[in-house]
Amino acid sequence: MFLLQSTPKVDLSKLRFEKLSRESDTTALDCTDEDGSDPFGLQVFIRDEALTYQAEKLGVTYLVFQDFDLVGFVTVSMTCVISSHP
């Protein structure tokens, strides 16, 4: 799990998950550092790439709300590990 340093304490019992859709408003979510940089590409991903990623069936993104406040997102993606050993 990745938490931004500026993340306030989250009450887990109040979390609600909503699948990202074209109607989702992610403008309140700021994943940048204090200097405005996006070293992990999270802001670019949620703003520009997550819906395409989902449409291509590479993963599903869920927005995380505490009450009515958007506090984060998670993308679930499947992969496999191929072993050459029996």
NORBELHU-V543520 format. One line per field, one symbol per residue. psi: psi as a letter, one per 40 degrees, with the letter a starting at -180 (. if undefined). burial: b if it has 9 or more other ideal C-beta (glycine too) atoms within 8 Angstrom, else e. A space follows every 50 residues. Layout:
psi = ???
burial = ???
//
This chain:
psi = hhhidehihhhdeeihhhhhidehhedehheiideeigdeeddddddddd dddddefeihhhihihbehheaihhhiiiihhieh.
burial = eeeeeeeeeeeeeebebeebeeeeebeebebeeeeeebeeeebbbbeebb bebbeeeebbbbbbbbeeebbebebeeeeeeeeeee
//
